[in-house]
Amino acid sequence: MNLQKKYACLENQIYQFENYSLIRIREEDIELIRKWRNGQIEILRQKEKISKKQQIQYYKLIIKKNFKKKNPDLILFSYILNKKCIGYGGLTNIDWDSKKAELSFLVDDHRYFDTKIYRKDFSSFLNIILKLVFEELKFNRLFTETY
């Protein structure tokens, strides 16, 4: 497997539950992610809207560098439902020594505002990410904050 196509620290390229999957965050999805982040800014730590240029720079300078690391600072995934990107999420603020990380999750604005859909999306995401975190990575703790 080409390390450019997955995180070096992970065994698999695709993690699945029902029709949902997590795959290494794809460059083709970063514009969608930027729009979702800007559309839901009130629930994020983000203070200002992100420009296209800023999003591309972040992907190239921060996210992409973590693909090759044995102990990356973050592990982000495109969140796919029936072959369509509906969101993204993963692990940030990873502490490899303590085996803990912060959970990150965001979906398309339309899905976020529909409580029933959002509940199903988030539940399925948790089903996948919890197995990855505790079974594959053998972490001890996962935390998150809501804004």
C-alpha positions, 0 to 999 in steps of 0.5 A, a space after each residue: 500500500 502506498 503510504 501517500 494513500 493512507 496514514 502510516 500509523 494505521 493498518 487499514 485504508 477504509 473503516 466501515 459500518 453499514 453504508 458509512 466509511 472513514 477514509 484518509 481525508 481526501 484533497 478533493 473533499 477539502 473545499 466541501 469541508 471548508 464550506 461546512 466549517 464556515 457554515 457552522 462556525 458558531 459550533 467550532 473553535 474557528 473565529 473567522 471564515 476560512 478562505 480557499 487559499 487558507 484551506 489549501 495551505 492547511 491541507 498541504 502544510 499540516 494535514 498531508 505531512 501527518 500521513 507519513 508520520 509514525 505518531 501523527 499530530 492528527 488523523 483526519 478522515 473524509 466521512 463517506 455515505 454511499 460513496 459520497 462525502 457527507 462530513 469529516 472527522 477524526 483525532 486531533 491533539 493526539 498524545 501518543 505517550 498518554 494514548 489519548 486524543 480529542 475527537 473531531 466531527 463535522 457533517 454537511 450543514 443540511 445533515 447537521 440541522 436535521 436531528 434524526 439524520 445527524 443522530 444516525 450520522 454521529 452514531 455511525 461515526 462513533 461506531 467506526 472511530 471507537 473501534 479504531 481508537 481503542 482496538 487498533 491504536 490501543 488508546 486509553 482515552 478519547 475526549 471532546 468538547 462541544 461549542 
